[in-house]
Amino acid sequence: MRIIISGLLIIFSMLLITTIPAAAQDLKAQANQITEQIKAIDKQIEAEPEKYEELLEQRKALEAKLNELKDQINAVAAADKLYMVKYNEGNKHLKTGRYSEAVTAYKASIDLYPDFSATYYMLGFAQLKLKATAEARTAFKKTIELDPNNAQAYLALGNLASKEKNESKALANYNRAIEIDSSLSKAYFGIGNLYLRKKQNSKAEDAYRKAVDRPSL
């Protein structure tokens, strides 16, 4: 379990590096562009004083837009900080077995940033601990919707389907998880259990061997 949580924390830290700054950087790029436009107008005013009134109106409009962008940048920074606080709260609660509190914290972080797949996975994991199976399934599906290459979410859906004796859906999810990450030993183990349940012992043995040959994830 610690391995999964640790891995997701790594994923989350990567999201912070690539996704949140990307939004802020886009706003900053726009702000820099407007700043350059203001500088260009200032030079034009010096070169063409007869256009002072016209250029001054343009400058004021750009300044207003620049102030709006600064407010947006500050808002993104504040939301970023609060998101990390709530996400980390969820992780702490999860590690200490306070699953209801973890769900609340993850949902709060989702309210701030609804497009981060890792948060939905962790939410689903906490909901599983509370035996909220339907809610967990929804969270895992949302994870995949946002990140179609999330092998762990497919694995989780495979496990849910297996417990519900929906063998075809379980096998499809396990196989998809393996397509994404062929080292996912738990997916092979799940497949082995499915074949063993159907008394297809040779296929079960083959799947178990593949599970043993891969690192424990």
N, CA, C and O of each residue as an XYZ file, in Angstrom:
868
protein
N       0.819     -1.200      0.000
C       0.000      0.000      0.000
C       0.854      1.251      0.000
O       0.566      2.206     -0.722
N       1.888      1.251      0.796
C       2.770      2.407      0.844
C       3.384      2.691     -0.516
O       3.593      3.845     -0.892
N       3.673      1.604     -1.259
C       4.279      1.775     -2.582
C       3.329      2.531     -3.491
O       3.741      3.445     -4.205
N       2.034      2.145     -3.465
C       1.048      2.806     -4.316
C       0.921      4.264     -3.939
O       0.947      5.136     -4.808
N       0.781      4.545     -2.634
C       0.630      5.923     -2.190
C       1.852      6.739     -2.540
O       1.731      7.868     -3.018
N       3.028      6.183     -2.309
C       4.258      6.896     -2.621
C       4.340      7.209     -4.106
O       4.711      8.315     -4.499
N       3.986      6.215     -4.936
C       4.024      6.427     -6.374
C       3.084      7.521     -6.808
O       3.413      8.319     -7.687
N       1.915      7.566     -6.198
C       0.953      8.596     -6.566
C       1.401      9.968     -6.114
O       1.112     10.970     -6.767
N       2.112     10.016     -4.991
C       2.645     11.300     -4.559
C       3.667     11.812     -5.557
O       3.759     13.015     -5.799
N       4.439     10.893     -6.138
C       5.388     11.284     -7.184
C       4.632     11.816     -8.383
O       5.010     12.839     -8.955
N       3.550     11.118     -8.776
C       2.733     11.583     -9.898
C       2.194     12.966     -9.613
O       2.214     13.848    -10.472
N       1.710     13.146     -8.394
C       1.137     14.441     -8.033
C       2.174     15.543     -8.092
O       1.891     16.640     -8.572
N       3.377     15.259     -7.606
C       4.413     16.283     -7.640
C       4.749     16.652     -9.079
O       5.062     17.807     -9.367
N       4.687     15.665     -9.997
C       4.925     15.954    -11.407
C       3.819     16.839    -11.968
O       4.074     17.729    -12.779
N       2.573     16.583    -11.523
C       1.465     17.416    -11.985
C       1.647     18.853    -11.555
O       1.349     19.783    -12.304
N       2.143     19.028    -10.329
C       2.369     20.384     -9.862
C       3.422     21.083    -10.706
O       3.335     22.284    -10.960
N       4.416     20.318    -11.137
C       5.485     20.896    -11.942
C       4.991     21.257    -13.336
O       5.385     22.280    -13.894
N       4.116     20.402    -13.906
C       3.753     20.591    -15.312
C       2.412     21.273    -15.527
O       2.264     22.076    -16.449
N       1.427     20.960    -14.681
C       0.077     21.433    -14.967
C      -0.224     22.784    -14.350
O      -0.616     23.716    -15.052
N      -0.042     22.898    -13.029
C      -0.374     24.161    -12.380
C       0.510     25.293    -12.876
O      -0.020     26.336    -13.257
N       1.837     25.142    -12.893
C       2.654     26.224    -13.428
C       2.327     26.552    -14.872
O       2.457     27.706    -15.281
N       1.905     25.570    -15.655
C       1.571     25.836    -17.054
C       0.447     26.867    -17.141
O       0.479     27.757    -17.991
N      -0.546     26.743    -16.259
C      -1.641     27.718    -16.249
C      -1.130     29.089    -15.850
O      -1.467     30.098    -16.469
N      -0.306     29.111    -14.799
C       0.239     30.386    -14.337
C       1.184     30.975    -15.379
O       1.190     32.186    -15.604
N       1.972     30.129    -16.008
C       2.926     30.603    -17.006
C       2.219     31.206    -18.208
O       2.705     32.174    -18.793
N       1.070     30.641    -18.584
C       0.314     31.199    -19.693
C      -0.169     32.608    -19.353
O      -0.108     33.514    -20.183
N      -0.646     32.777    -18.130
C      -1.089     34.102    -17.693
C       0.090     35.078    -17.647
O      -0.024     36.236    -18.049
N       1.216     34.581    -17.150
C       2.399     35.443    -17.070
C       2.897     35.829    -18.462
O       3.353     36.951    -18.685
N       2.800     34.881    -19.389
C       3.215     35.181    -20.769
C       2.336     36.282    -21.361
O       2.817     37.183    -22.049
N       1.037     36.186    -21.076
C       0.126     37.230    -21.550
C       0.463     38.572    -20.906
O       0.441     39.613    -21.562
N       0.776     38.529    -19.602
C       1.120     39.765    -18.886
C       2.390     40.387    -19.459
O       2.473     41.603    -19.637
N       3.372     39.546    -19.744
C       4.628     40.048    -20.322
C       4.400     40.661    -21.702
O       4.996     41.678    -22.056
N       3.519     40.015    -22.473
C       3.227     40.533    -23.813
C       2.572     41.918    -23.724
O       2.900     42.827    -24.487
N       1.650     42.053    -22.785
C       0.985     43.353    -22.614
C       1.966     44.402    -22.115
O       1.917     45.559    -22.534
N       2.859     43.994    -21.219
C       3.875     44.922    -20.725
C       4.725     45.452    -21.873
O       5.039     46.641    -21.927
N       5.094     44.564    -22.787
C       5.875     44.986    -23.953
C       5.070     45.922    -24.849
O       5.614     46.865    -25.423
N       3.774     45.655    -24.965
C       2.918     46.530    -25.761
C       2.827     47.926    -25.146
O       2.806     48.931    -25.856
N       2.772     47.971    -23.817
C       2.735     49.267    -23.129
C       4.033     50.035    -23.369
O       4.016     51.244    -23.601
N       5.151     49.324    -23.311
C       6.447     49.961    -23.568
C       6.503     50.515    -24.994
O       7.022     51.603    -25.242
N       5.953     49.732    -25.917
C       5.953     50.167    -27.321
C       5.100     51.422    -27.492
O       5.457     52.317    -28.258
N       3.979     51.488    -26.785
C       3.123     52.670    -26.864
C       3.831     53.889    -26.276
O       3.726     54.995    -26.806
N       4.554     53.674    -25.170
C       5.296     54.784    -24.555
C       6.313     55.364    -25.547
O       6.477     56.580    -25.642
N       6.982     54.486    -26.274
C       7.943     54.952    -27.271
C       7.235     55.683    -28.421
O       7.732     56.676    -28.952
N       6.065     55.161    -28.780
C       5.318     55.780    -29.869
C       4.822     57.169    -29.462
O       4.777     58.092    -30.274
N       4.450     57.295    -28.182
C       4.010     58.607    -27.692
C       5.137     59.629    -27.823
O       4.910     60.773    -28.215
N       6.370     59.196    -27.485
C       7.516     60.092    -27.598
C       7.783     60.468    -29.058
O       8.142     61.602    -29.376
N       7.593     59.473    -29.936
C       7.893     59.709    -31.356
C       6.765     60.452    -32.064
O       7.007     61.195    -33.015
N       5.520     60.250    -31.596
C       4.379     60.876    -32.263
C       3.484     61.572    -31.228
O       2.375     61.103    -30.971
N       3.929     62.653    -30.644
C       3.161     63.338    -29.602
C       1.785     63.795    -30.078
O       0.874     63.969    -29.268
N       1.632     63.988    -31.371
C       0.331     64.425    -31.880
C      -0.755     63.358    -31.694
O      -1.946     63.660    -31.766
N      -0.333     62.101    -31.454
C      -1.277     60.999    -31.234
C      -1.427     60.669    -29.742
O      -1.880     59.586    -29.372
N      -1.043     61.609    -28.917
C      -0.987     61.358    -27.470
C      -2.317     60.850    -26.917
O      -2.348     59.832    -26.225
N      -3.413     61.543    -27.212
C      -4.708     61.179    -26.646
C      -5.133     59.772    -27.088
O      -5.591     58.967    -26.278
N      -4.975     59.498    -28.369
C      -5.344     58.182    -28.906
C      -4.509     57.074    -28.274
O      -5.034     56.038    -27.866
N      -3.201     57.309    -28.201
C      -2.296     56.302    -27.633
C      -2.504     56.147    -26.134
O      -2.347     55.050    -25.598
N      -2.852     57.222    -25.460
C      -3.087     57.154    -24.019
C      -4.281     56.257    -23.707
O      -4.253     55.501    -22.735
N      -5.327     56.337    -24.525
C      -6.492     55.472    -24.331
C      -6.117     54.005    -24.520
O      -6.578     53.136    -23.780
N      -5.281     53.741    -25.514
C      -4.812     52.368    -25.733
C      -4.003     51.871    -24.543
O      -4.116     50.718    -24.127
N      -3.185     52.770    -24.007
C      -2.343     52.414    -22.867
C      -3.191     52.090    -21.644
O      -2.912     51.129    -20.927
N      -4.221     52.889    -21.409
C      -5.097     52.659    -20.265
C      -5.825     51.315    -20.384
O      -5.987     50.600    -19.396
N      -6.255     50.987    -21.586
C      -6.937     49.707    -21.807
C      -5.995     48.538    -21.533
O      -6.386     47.533    -20.940
N      -4.763     48.688    -21.972
C      -3.767     47.630    -21.728
C      -3.437     47.512    -20.244
O      -3.266     46.403    -19.739
N      -3.346     48.614    -19.554
C      -3.066     48.597    -18.115
C      -4.190     47.898    -17.355
O      -3.944     47.145    -16.412
N      -5.431     48.158    -17.782
C      -6.569     47.504    -17.131
C      -6.501     45.989    -17.331
O      -6.741     45.218    -16.401
N      -6.174     45.577    -18.550
C      -6.044     44.151    -18.846
C      -4.893     43.542    -18.047
O      -4.997     42.416    -17.562
N      -3.802     44.285    -17.912
C      -2.649     43.804    -17.156
C      -3.016     43.598    -15.694
O      -2.593     42.615    -15.084
N      -3.781     44.493    -15.136
C      -4.208     44.355    -13.739
C      -5.123     43.147    -13.557
O      -5.050     42.462    -12.537
N      -5.983     42.882    -14.541
C      -6.846     41.699    -14.490
C      -6.005     40.419    -14.489
O      -6.274     39.483    -13.736
N      -4.997     40.400    -15.334
C      -4.126     39.225    -15.412
C      -3.367     39.006    -14.111
O      -3.187     37.866    -13.684
N      -2.926     40.074    -13.484
C      -2.216     39.958    -12.207
C      -3.134     39.367    -11.141
O      -2.710     38.542    -10.331
N      -4.393     39.797    -11.149
C      -5.355     39.236    -10.192
C      -5.556     37.748    -10.449
O      -5.652     36.958     -9.510
N      -5.620     37.370    -11.713
C      -5.791     35.953    -12.055
C      -4.578     35.130    -11.621
O      -4.719     34.017    -11.115
N      -3.395     35.687    -11.825
C      -2.161     34.996    -11.418
C      -2.150     34.785     -9.907
O      -1.772     33.714     -9.432
N      -2.554     35.782     -9.164
C      -2.609     35.670     -7.704
C      -3.646     34.637     -7.271
O      -3.435     33.898     -6.309
N      -4.777     34.594     -7.995
C      -5.822     33.627     -7.670
C      -5.344     32.199     -7.917
O      -5.614     31.299     -7.122
N      -4.630     32.000     -9.028
C      -4.081     30.669     -9.326
C      -3.097     30.241     -8.242
O      -3.113     29.091     -7.802
N      -2.250     31.159     -7.817
C      -1.262     30.845     -6.781
C      -1.943     30.473     -5.470
O      -1.510     29.546     -4.786
N      -3.013     31.196     -5.116
C      -3.732     30.910     -3.874
C      -4.436     29.557     -3.949
O      -4.408     28.785     -2.990
N      -5.074     29.268     -5.098
C      -5.750     27.985     -5.273
C      -4.757     26.836     -5.260
O      -5.035     25.767     -4.715
N      -3.599     27.063     -5.863
C      -2.529     26.069     -5.889
C      -2.120     25.698     -4.467
O      -2.007     24.519     -4.129
N      -1.905     26.703     -3.654
C      -1.465     26.471     -2.277
C      -2.520     25.710     -1.487
O      -2.199     24.760     -0.773
N      -3.778     26.124     -1.612
C      -4.846     25.457     -0.875
C      -5.059     24.041     -1.376
O      -5.344     23.142     -0.586
N      -4.924     23.829     -2.689
C      -5.058     22.493     -3.244
C      -4.043     21.545     -2.604
O      -4.388     20.442     -2.181
N      -2.803     21.985     -2.539
C      -1.754     21.137     -1.964
C      -2.035     20.836     -0.499
O      -1.783     19.729     -0.025
N      -2.558     21.830      0.216
C      -2.890     21.623      1.630
C      -3.945     20.528      1.762
O      -3.789     19.606      2.563
N      -5.019     20.626      0.977
C      -6.110     19.653      1.067
C      -5.674     18.272      0.584
O      -6.041     17.258      1.177
N      -4.894     18.234     -0.490
C      -4.425     16.943     -1.004
C      -3.541     16.247      0.026
O      -3.692     15.051      0.278
N      -2.633     16.991      0.609
C      -1.745     16.406      1.621
C      -2.512     15.990      2.867
O      -2.158     15.003      3.513
N      -3.557     16.734      3.211
C      -4.418     16.333      4.326
C      -5.045     14.973      4.023
O      -5.092     14.093      4.883
N      -5.521     14.814      2.798
C      -6.112     13.542      2.409
C      -5.122     12.398      2.533
O      -5.473     11.327      3.028
N      -3.890     12.611      2.090
C      -2.867     11.567      2.191
C      -2.572     11.201      3.638
O      -2.419     10.024      3.967
N      -2.492     12.207      4.502
C      -2.217     11.950      5.925
C      -3.353     11.158      6.563
O      -3.117     10.213      7.315
N      -4.585     11.550      6.257
C      -5.729     10.825      6.811
C      -5.765      9.388      6.297
O      -6.093      8.464      7.042
N      -5.430      9.205      5.031
C      -5.447      7.869      4.438
C      -4.427      6.967      5.124
O      -4.714      5.807      5.422
N      -3.253      7.499      5.370
C      -2.182      6.706      5.987
C      -2.507      6.335      7.429
O      -2.025      5.320      7.932
N      -3.312      7.145      8.091
C      -3.642      6.882      9.496
C      -5.006      6.222      9.655
O      -5.506      6.071     10.769
N      -5.605      5.828      8.529
C      -6.865      5.098      8.603
C      -8.097      5.947      8.822
O      -9.162      5.416      9.137
N      -7.978      7.254      8.662
C      -9.122      8.148      8.818
C      -9.730      8.379      7.428
O      -9.563      9.435      6.818
N     -10.430      7.364      6.960
C     -10.843      7.346      5.561
C     -11.928      8.375      5.232
O     -11.906      8.977      4.159
N     -12.866      8.574      6.145
C     -13.902      9.583      5.894
C     -13.288     10.972      5.764
O     -13.675     11.756      4.898
N     -12.318     11.268      6.643
C     -11.635     12.559      6.575
C     -10.823     12.684      5.284
O     -10.724     13.764      4.701
N     -10.244     11.562      4.849
C      -9.479     11.569      3.598
C     -10.390     11.897      2.416
O     -10.034     12.700      1.553
N     -11.562     11.275      2.384
C     -12.515     11.541      1.304
C     -12.898     13.018      1.277
O     -12.947     13.640      0.216
N     -13.169     13.569      2.459
C     -13.540     14.985      2.536
C     -12.435     15.882      2.008
O     -12.700     16.832      1.272
N     -11.195     15.584      2.381
C     -10.053     16.397      1.947
C      -9.832     16.281      0.440
O      -9.587     17.283     -0.232
N      -9.919     15.068     -0.088
C      -9.718     14.892     -1.530
C     -10.816     15.607     -2.326
O     -10.542     16.206     -3.366
N     -12.052     15.541     -1.838
C     -13.141     16.230     -2.533
C     -12.926     17.741     -2.511
O     -13.237     18.437     -3.478
N     -12.391     18.240     -1.393
C     -12.104     19.676     -1.312
C     -11.031     20.067     -2.319
O     -11.113     21.131     -2.932
N     -10.031     19.217     -2.493
C      -8.975     19.518     -3.463
C      -9.510     19.437     -4.885
O      -9.081     20.194     -5.756
N     -10.445     18.520     -5.123
C     -11.051     18.401     -6.453
C     -11.882     19.639     -6.778
O     -11.932     20.076     -7.928
N     -12.534     20.202     -5.760
C     -13.309     21.427     -5.986
C     -12.409     22.551     -6.499
O     -12.849     23.405     -7.269
N     -11.151     22.545     -6.068
C     -10.209     23.581     -6.500
C      -9.630     23.276     -7.876
O      -9.538     24.154     -8.734
N      -9.240     22.012     -8.076
C      -8.673     21.595     -9.367
C      -9.344     20.290     -9.784
O      -8.903     19.214     -9.381
N     -10.403     20.371    -10.585
C     -11.169     19.173    -10.941
C     -10.570     18.326    -12.059
O     -11.182     17.346    -12.483
N      -9.399     18.684    -12.535
C      -8.840     17.989    -13.694
C      -7.561     17.209    -13.406
O      -6.815     16.889    -14.332
N      -7.297     16.899    -12.141
C      -6.086     16.143    -11.788
C      -6.458     14.691    -11.527
O      -7.159     14.386    -10.562
N      -5.995     13.811    -12.379
C      -6.387     12.401    -12.299
C      -5.948     11.742    -10.995
O      -6.686     10.927    -10.442
N      -4.770     12.077    -10.501
C      -4.243     11.418     -9.302
C      -5.149     11.622     -8.101
O      -5.267     10.735     -7.256
N      -5.792     12.784     -8.017
C      -6.666     13.055     -6.874
C      -7.872     12.127     -6.892
O      -8.296     11.637     -5.845
N      -8.422     11.884     -8.067
C      -9.573     10.991     -8.171
C      -9.176      9.559     -7.807
O      -9.953      8.837     -7.182
N      -7.977      9.156     -8.195
C      -7.543      7.807     -7.835
C      -7.458      7.662     -6.322
O      -7.934      6.677     -5.758
N      -6.855      8.637     -5.675
C      -6.728      8.576     -4.219
C      -8.095      8.640     -3.548
O      -8.326      7.977     -2.537
N      -8.995      9.434     -4.107
C     -10.366      9.479     -3.593
C     -11.016      8.104     -3.701
O     -11.637      7.629     -2.751
N     -10.871      7.469     -4.858
C     -11.435      6.144     -5.044
C     -10.851      5.129     -4.075
O     -11.562      4.269     -3.556
N      -9.556      5.237     -3.838
C      -8.895      4.318     -2.906
C      -9.467      4.483     -1.498
O      -9.731      3.495     -0.813
N      -9.659      5.736     -1.067
C     -10.225      5.997      0.260
C     -11.672      5.497      0.332
O     -12.091      4.952      1.353
N     -12.428      5.682     -0.743
C     -13.814      5.228     -0.762
C     -13.902      3.709     -0.707
O     -14.833      3.162     -0.116
N     -12.945      3.029     -1.315
C     -12.915      1.568     -1.206
C     -12.758      1.130      0.240
O     -13.382      0.164      0.678
N     -11.921      1.846      0.974
C     -11.715      1.525      2.387
C     -13.002      1.679      3.191
O     -13.193      1.015      4.210
N     -13.879      2.562      2.722
C     -15.168      2.772      3.391
C     -16.255      1.872      2.815
O     -17.426      1.972      3.182
N     -15.838      0.980      1.895
C     -16.757      0.057      1.224
C     -17.809      0.792      0.394
O     -18.897      0.271      0.151
N     -17.477      1.985     -0.028
C     -18.348      2.750     -0.928
C     -17.973      2.379     -2.360
O     -17.347      3.166     -3.071
N     -18.357      1.184     -2.772
C     -17.895      0.616     -4.033
C     -18.327      1.434     -5.247
O     -17.518      1.690     -6.139
N     -19.582      1.841     -5.291
C     -20.077      2.586     -6.445
C     -19.347      3.912     -6.594
O     -18.985      4.315     -7.700
N     -19.137      4.583     -5.470
C     -18.426      5.870     -5.508
C     -16.980      5.685     -5.936
O     -16.435      6.487     -6.694
N     -16.363      4.611     -5.440
C     -14.974      4.336     -5.810
C     -14.860      4.061     -7.309
O     -13.941      4.543     -7.971
N     -15.800      3.285     -7.830
C     -15.779      2.987     -9.265
C     -15.884      4.269    -10.089
O     -15.185      4.444    -11.087
N     -16.766      5.153     -9.653
C     -16.924      6.432    -10.351
C     -15.617      7.219    -10.330
O     -15.229      7.816    -11.334
N     -14.945      7.219     -9.188
C     -13.676      7.955     -9.063
C     -12.600      7.352     -9.959
O     -11.837      8.085    -10.589
N     -12.531      6.021    -10.022
C     -11.531      5.370    -10.875
C     -11.815      5.625    -12.360
O     -10.894      5.818    -13.153
N     -13.091      5.623    -12.718
C     -13.443      5.916    -14.112
C     -13.090      7.355    -14.473
O     -12.652      7.636    -15.589
N     -13.285      8.256    -13.524
C     -12.917      9.652    -13.757
C     -11.405      9.780    -13.899
O     -10.916     10.580    -14.696
N     -10.671      8.992    -13.129
C      -9.212      8.964    -13.251
C      -8.813      8.627    -14.679
O      -7.955      9.285    -15.268
N      -9.443      7.595    -15.230
C      -9.123      7.145    -16.584
C      -9.577      8.156    -17.624
O      -8.918      8.355    -18.645
N     -10.705      8.789    -17.354
C     -11.187      9.820    -18.282
C     -10.153     10.939    -18.428
O      -9.926     11.456    -19.522
N      -9.537     11.300    -17.306
C      -8.541     12.367    -17.316
C      -7.161     11.866    -17.726
O      -6.361     12.614    -18.288
N      -6.889     10.592    -17.441
C      -5.590     10.002    -17.778
C      -5.815      8.589    -18.306
O      -5.785      7.633    -17.529
N      -6.037      8.438    -19.602
C      -6.329      7.126    -20.190
C      -5.213      6.105    -20.010
O      -5.429      4.915    -20.241
N      -4.041      6.538    -19.609
C      -2.916      5.617    -19.427
C      -2.606      5.339    -17.961
O      -1.475      4.999    -17.615
N      -3.606      5.483    -17.105
C      -3.410      5.208    -15.680
C      -3.672      3.727    -15.429
O      -4.817      3.309    -15.257
N      -2.608      2.947    -15.411
C      -2.723      1.496    -15.255
C      -3.307      1.115    -13.902
O      -4.060      0.146    -13.803
N      -2.966      1.870    -12.858
C      -3.455      1.544    -11.520
C      -4.976      1.661    -11.441
O      -5.620      0.881    -10.740
N      -5.550      2.624    -12.150
C      -7.009      2.782    -12.137
C      -7.681      1.601    -12.833
O      -8.712      1.111    -12.372
N      -7.098      1.141    -13.945
C      -7.643     -0.047    -14.612
C      -7.528     -1.273    -13.705
O      -8.436     -2.102    -13.657
N      -6.422     -1.383    -12.996
C      -6.249     -2.479    -12.061
C      -7.333     -2.447    -10.994
O      -7.923     -3.477    -10.668
N      -7.593     -1.258    -10.450
C      -8.617     -1.113     -9.418
C      -9.998     -1.504     -9.949
O     -10.768     -2.170     -9.258
N     -10.306     -1.086    -11.177
C     -11.592     -1.457    -11.776
C     -11.660     -2.963    -12.030
O     -12.716     -3.579    -11.888
N     -10.526     -3.542    -12.408
C     -10.478     -4.983    -12.584
C     -10.756     -5.718    -11.290
O     -11.489     -6.707    -11.279
N     -10.178     -5.245    -10.200
C     -10.400     -5.866     -8.897
C     -11.864     -5.768     -8.474
O     -12.430     -6.718     -7.934
N     -12.469     -4.605     -8.727
C     -13.882     -4.427     -8.382
C     -14.761     -5.389     -9.184
O     -15.654     -6.033     -8.633
N     -14.499     -5.476    -10.481
C     -15.289     -6.369    -11.328
C     -15.091     -7.826    -10.925
O     -16.035     -8.615    -10.960
N     -13.880     -8.182    -10.547
C     -13.598     -9.554    -10.125
C     -14.385     -9.915     -8.868
O     -14.938    -11.010     -8.766
N     -14.430     -8.980     -7.907
C     -15.178     -9.229     -6.667
C     -16.669     -9.387     -6.939
O     -17.373    -10.093     -6.217
N     -17.136     -8.722     -7.987
C     -18.553     -8.800     -8.334
C     -18.842     -9.959     -9.292
O     -19.955    -10.095     -9.800
N     -17.829    -10.789     -9.528
C     -17.944    -11.959    -10.411
C     -18.236    -11.587    -11.860
O     -18.752    -12.399    -12.629
N     -17.901    -10.353    -12.223
C     -18.034     -9.925    -13.621
C     -16.698    -10.200    -14.297
O     -15.862     -9.309    -14.448
N     -16.519    -11.446    -14.698
C     -15.203    -11.898    -15.146
C     -14.753    -11.265    -16.457
O     -13.571    -10.965    -16.622
N     -15.672    -11.061    -17.383
C     -15.280    -10.475    -18.675
C     -14.804     -9.033    -18.488
O     -13.816     -8.617    -19.093
N     -15.509     -8.281    -17.654
C     -15.105     -6.899    -17.424
C     -13.795     -6.850    -16.631
O     -12.938     -6.005    -16.887
N     -13.651     -7.759    -15.674
C     -12.417     -7.815    -14.893
C     -11.229     -8.110    -15.801
O     -10.189     -7.458    -15.708
N     -11.389     -9.092    -16.673
C     -10.293     -9.478    -17.568
C      -9.937     -8.333    -18.514
O      -8.762     -8.086    -18.785
N     -10.958     -7.637    -19.014
C     -10.711     -6.517    -19.926
C      -9.912     -5.420    -19.233
O      -8.996     -4.848    -19.822
N     -10.257     -5.128    -17.985
C      -9.543     -4.084    -17.246
C      -8.123     -4.518    -16.882
O      -7.189     -3.722    -16.968
N      -7.962     -5.768    -16.479
C      -6.610     -6.267    -16.175
C      -5.725     -6.217    -17.428
O      -4.572     -5.789    -17.369
N      -6.271     -6.654    -18.536
C      -5.482     -6.650    -19.775
C      -5.114     -5.235    -20.204
O      -4.012     -4.992    -20.696
N      -6.053     -4.300    -20.013
C      -5.738     -2.909    -20.355
C      -4.644     -2.366    -19.450
O      -3.771     -1.623    -19.899
N      -4.691     -2.739    -18.172
C      -3.647     -2.301    -17.242
C      -2.280     -2.822    -17.690
O      -1.281     -2.105    -17.627
N      -2.249     -4.060    -18.136
C      -0.991     -4.671    -18.578
C      -0.507     -4.054    -19.889
O       0.697     -3.904    -20.098
N      -1.436     -3.699    -20.765
C      -1.047     -3.025    -22.010
C      -0.299     -1.730    -21.708
O       0.661     -1.370    -22.389
N      -0.765     -1.044    -20.671
C      -0.151      0.231    -20.291
C       1.146      0.006    -19.545
O       2.140      0.693    -19.780
N       1.130     -0.975    -18.630
C       2.309     -1.243    -17.799
C       2.472     -2.751    -17.663
O       1.821     -3.381    -16.830
N       3.337     -3.320    -18.480
C       3.513     -4.775    -18.504
C       4.192     -5.321    -17.246
O       4.264     -6.536    -17.062
N       4.688     -4.436    -16.384
C       5.333     -4.896    -15.154
C       4.360     -4.963    -13.982
O       4.771     -5.252    -12.858
N       3.084     -4.703    -14.224
C       2.100     -4.633    -13.140
C       1.722     -6.042    -12.691
O       0.804     -6.659    -13.232
N       2.441     -6.531    -11.702
C       2.280     -7.919    -11.281
C       0.881     -8.218    -10.743
O       0.370     -9.324    -10.925
N       0.261     -7.242    -10.082
C      -1.062     -7.483     -9.489
C      -2.121     -7.716    -10.553
O      -3.112     -8.401    -10.300
N      -1.923     -7.155    -11.741
C      -2.871     -7.408    -12.821
C      -2.768     -8.865    -13.286
O      -3.786     -9.515    -13.525
N      -1.549     -9.369    -13.413
C      -1.365    -10.775    -13.766
C      -1.937    -11.679    -12.683
O      -2.541    -12.711    -12.977
N      -1.741    -11.282    -11.430
C      -2.264    -12.079    -10.314
C      -3.794    -12.116    -10.374
O      -4.408    -13.157    -10.145
N      -4.396    -10.972    -10.685
C      -5.851    -10.929    -10.819
C      -6.341    -11.819    -11.941
O      -7.359    -12.498    -11.806
N      -5.620    -11.816    -13.047
C      -5.981    -12.690    -14.175
C      -5.862    -14.154    -13.761
O      -6.712    -14.977    -14.097
N      -4.801    -14.462    -13.033
C      -4.628    -15.829    -12.543
C      -5.801    -16.267    -11.694
O      -6.273    -17.397    -11.825
N      -6.277    -15.396    -10.832
C      -7.421    -15.727     -9.986
C      -8.680    -15.975    -10.813
O      -9.477    -16.862    -10.506
N      -8.842    -15.182    -11.858
C     -10.011    -15.372    -12.720
C      -9.984    -16.748    -13.383
O     -10.992    -17.455    -13.403
N      -8.831    -17.120    -13.924
C      -8.727    -18.425    -14.593
C      -8.837    -19.578    -13.597
O      -9.402    -20.625    -13.911
N      -8.299    -19.380    -12.404
C      -8.392    -20.427    -11.386
C      -9.849    -20.639    -10.990
O     -10.283    -21.770    -10.771
N     -10.592    -19.551    -10.903
C     -12.009    -19.625    -10.556
C     -12.763    -20.421    -11.613
O     -13.712    -21.143    -11.308
N     -12.321    -20.276    -12.874
C     -12.979    -20.996    -13.981
C     -12.363    -22.384    -14.190
O     -12.727    -23.103    -15.121
N     -11.428    -22.744    -13.311
C     -10.742    -24.036    -13.337
C      -9.934    -24.242    -14.620
O      -9.743    -25.365    -15.085
N      -9.467    -23.123    -15.174
C      -8.546    -23.201    -16.309
C      -7.126    -23.094    -15.740
O      -6.467    -22.057    -15.816
N      -6.699    -24.207    -15.173
C      -5.489    -24.209    -14.361
C      -4.219    -23.833    -15.123
O      -3.349    -23.151    -14.580
N      -4.109    -24.269    -16.365
C      -2.879    -23.968    -17.109
C      -2.772    -22.466    -17.373
O      -1.687    -21.894    -17.274
N      -3.895    -21.825    -17.709
C      -3.886    -20.382    -17.929
C      -3.628    -19.638    -16.621
O      -2.932    -18.623    -16.590
N      -4.201    -20.163    -15.552
C      -3.979    -19.553    -14.239
C      -2.504    -19.627    -13.863
O      -1.925    -18.650    -13.390
N      -1.904    -20.789    -14.077
C      -0.488    -20.962    -13.753
C       0.386    -20.015    -14.572
O       1.341    -19.438    -14.052
N       0.058    -19.859    -15.845
C       0.827    -18.965    -16.705
C       0.746    -17.523    -16.198
O       1.750    -16.810    -16.175
N      -0.449    -17.102    -15.793
C      -0.618    -15.742    -15.283
C       0.137    -15.551    -13.971
O       0.766    -14.514    -13.758
N       0.075    -16.545    -13.095
C       0.783    -16.447    -11.817
C       2.295    -16.382    -12.025
O       2.994    -15.652    -11.323
N       2.788    -17.140    -12.983
C       4.226    -17.108    -13.274
C       4.640    -15.705    -13.733
O       5.683    -15.192    -13.326
N       3.819    -15.100    -14.578
C       4.119    -13.751    -15.038
C       4.083    -12.758    -13.889
O       4.852    -11.797    -13.859
N       3.184    -12.998    -12.946
C       3.118    -12.112    -11.762
C       4.392    -12.216    -10.942
O       4.943    -11.212    -10.490
N       4.852    -13.454    -10.757
C       6.076    -13.681     -9.953
C       7.303    -13.097    -10.646
O       8.224    -12.616     -9.985
N       7.316    -13.138    -11.961
C       8.476    -12.657    -12.714
C       8.605    -11.133    -12.736
O       9.618    -10.592    -13.179
N       7.571    -10.455    -12.255
C       7.585     -8.995    -12.285
C       7.712     -8.426    -10.887
O       7.380     -9.094     -9.908
N       8.196     -7.181    -10.787
C       8.340     -6.578     -9.457
C       6.988     -6.393     -8.802
O       5.978     -6.232     -9.487
N       6.966     -6.414     -7.495
C       5.715     -6.258     -6.754
C       5.279     -4.813     -6.785
O       6.013     -3.931     -6.339
N       4.071     -4.556     -7.315
C       3.515     -3.206     -7.414
C       2.127     -3.165     -6.792
O       1.488     -2.113     -6.775
